[in-house]
Amino acid sequence: MLTPLRQEIVTKLEAISEIAEVHFVEPAKFESYPAAVVDLTESENDYGSTNRRRLVYEFEVRVYYKTETSKSRNDVELALMEVYDKVLNAFIDPNSLTNAFEVRPVPSNWLVLEAEESTYRIATMYLNCVQQVEID
């Protein structure tokens, strides 16, 4: 159940032409930017009744942009905002993944990361994927 869901998220991100590369796990080095990584961050089950369960999977989508490109910091910020808007729009419809799941893009955070003599601007979005399961 999780693998197809994660793959569907990756496939939607790969369809966004502004994203240069998409990964399941963070690579040692990105080849081009902006780059995205999809991680499962948590899951929960709600056993509210004897015949129905509510499953929630939360995926973190991180979009990286290296600030040491030919673009100014302002241009990097604008480019990342444009990509973020496209990611948000890809998941804004609650039924954008499958008929079984409801997806909710929840609040994001933005940060600057300095690592290995490079500086990255990162936009993070959390996708809550909810499924109602009937139990016989």
TIRO-286816 format. One record per residue (C-alpha): x negated, y, z; residue number from 1. Coordinates in steps of 0.25 Angstrom, whole numbers. Each point is the difference from the previous one (the first is absolute). Layout:
     c1     c2     c3  pos
      X      Y      Z  NUM
...
! end
This chain:
     c1     c2     c3  pos
      0      0      0    1
    -11     10      3    2
     -9     -3    -11    3
     10      3    -11    4
      5     12      7    5
    -14      6      1    6
     -3     -4    -14    7
     13      8     -4    8
     -5     12      7    9
    -14     -1     -7   10
      7     -2    -13   11
      8     13      2   12
    -12      8      4   13
     -8     -6    -12   14
     11      6     -9   15
     -3     14      5   16
    -10      5    -11   17
     -6     10      9   18
     -5    -11      9   19
    -14     -5     -5   20
      0    -13      8   21
      8     -8     10   22
     -5    -10     10   23
      6    -10     10   24
    -12      2      9   25
    -10     12      1   26
    -12     -3     -9   27
    -14      4      4   28
      0     10    -11   29
     11      6     -9   30
     -4      1    -14   31
     10     12     -3   32
      9     10      6   33
     11      1      5   34
      0    -14      5   35
     11     -7      9   36
      0    -11     10   37
     12     -8      5   38
     -1     -6     14   39
     10     -7      9   40
      0      7     13   41
     11     -6      8   42
     12     -9      0   43
     12     -2      9   44
     12     -9      1   45
     13      4      7   46
      9    -12      4   47
     12      8      3   48
     10    -11     -3   49
      0    -15     -1   50
      2      0    -15   51
     -8     12     -5   52
    -14      5      1   53
     -6     14     -4   54
    -14     -1     -5   55
     -9     12     -1   56
    -13      1     -7   57
     -8     13      0   58
    -11      2    -11   59
    -10     11      0   60
     -3      6    -13   61
    -13      9      0   62
     -3      8    -12   63
    -15      5      0   64
     -6     11     -8   65
    -15      3      1   66
     -2     15      2   67
    -14      0     -6   68
      6     -1    -14   69
     -1     11    -11   70
     13      6      6   71
      1     10     11   72
      5     -3     13   73
     13      7     -3   74
      1     -8    -13   75
     -2    -13      7   76
     11      4     10   77
     10      3    -11   78
     -4    -12     -8   79
      2     -9     13   80
     13      7      2   81
      5     -3    -14   82
     -4    -15      2   83
      7      0     14   84
     13      5     -6   85
      0    -11    -11   86
     -3    -11     11   87
     12      6      8   88
      9      0    -12   89
     -4    -14     -3   90
      6     -4     13   91
     11     10      3   92
     11     -9     -4   93
      3     -9     11   94
      2    -12    -10   95
    -13      3     -8   96
     -7    -13      3   97
     10    -12      0   98
     15     -2      3   99
     -3     -6     13  100
     -9     11      6  101
      3     14      3  102
    -12      9      0  103
     -2     13      7  104
    -12      9     -2  105
     -2      5     14  106
     -9     12      4  107
    -14      1     -5  108
    -13      6      5  109
    -11      7     -7  110
    -15      0      4  111
    -14      2     -4  112
    -10    -11      2  113
    -15      1     -1  114
     -7    -13     -2  115
    -13     -3     -6  116
     -4     14     -5  117
     14      1     -7  118
     12      8      4  119
     14     -6     -3  120
     14      6      0  121
     10    -11      4  122
     15      0      0  123
      7    -11      7  124
     14     -4     -1  125
      7    -11      7  126
     10     -9     -6  127
     11     -7      9  128
      5    -11     -8  129
     13     -6      7  130
      7    -13     -3  131
     13     -6      6  132
     -1    -15      0  133
     12     -9      2  134
     -3    -12      9  135
      9    -13     -2  136
! end
